[in-house]
Amino acid sequence: MISLVFVLLVAGCVSKPVIPTPNLTPSIPHICHTVTEQVPYVDLECKPVSMTNTICGIRALPYDAHPITTIHLCVTDDECVGKPLGDCQGCSRAMTRCGLLIENKDAKSSGTWTVGANFTVTGGGFMKDPVTKTLAPNESYEFDFQQMYAPGQPISSAICKVFLITAPKVDDCHDETREINDCKNVTKYTTIQKQVCQ
């Protein structure tokens, strides 16, 4: 009787082994796809712009100066009058003409130019009186010099040298335009693609 009770007690204390229950929840696979996205970035942009400043002070007037064609003519001896000196070997009196053409290139200011000339001939030379002329904006003038002389035998023509003595300057204000680069930071967007998985 006692042994039966003991067996029952021992049997009651021994537990059955636990068998794990399998997880029957099905696994969900990851779903990935490509998305397009706009990403901002900063870029430095430059472009040329014209800038006009007012400049005041003394400035030289702009001008163009071009020598006029020098000519040598015979002015005596009936059959040679008005002909080029080289065509009249017996010419006893000649004339050489030369000069300078000046154009005032300024758009608003007048100015005064003074031009001189000298002639060199066989046995001597001639210094001509300077010529002074005031030119309006965009006006042109031909500073003309002539010299009579004996060409000698064998004949030789005079050498003429024309030169600018003074050119005008004005004290005023004028606009000066120059080109500069204008730069600034600009936000732009670039397109990227990336994968997103759920």
Sequence and secondary structure as in RCSB ss.txt:
>XXXX:A:sequence
MISLVFVLLVAGCVSKPVIPTPNLTPSIPHICHTVTEQVPYVDLECKPVSMTNTICGIRALPYDAHPITTIHLCV
TDDECVGKPLGDCQGCSRAMTRCGLLIENKDAKSSGTWTVGANFTVTGGGFMKDPVTKTLAPNESYEFDFQQMYA
PGQPISSAICKVFLITAPKVDDCHDETREINDCKNVTKYTTIQKQVCQ
>XXXX:A:secstr
 HHHHHHHHHHHHS                 EEEEEEEEEEEEEEEEEEEEEEEEEEEEE  EEEEEEEEEEEE 
SSGGGTTSBGGG TT S EEEEEEEEEEE  SS  EEEEEEEEEEETTEEEE   EEEEE TT EEEEEEEEEE 
 TTTT   EEEEEEEE  EEEEEEEEEEEEEEEEEEEEEEEEEEEEE 
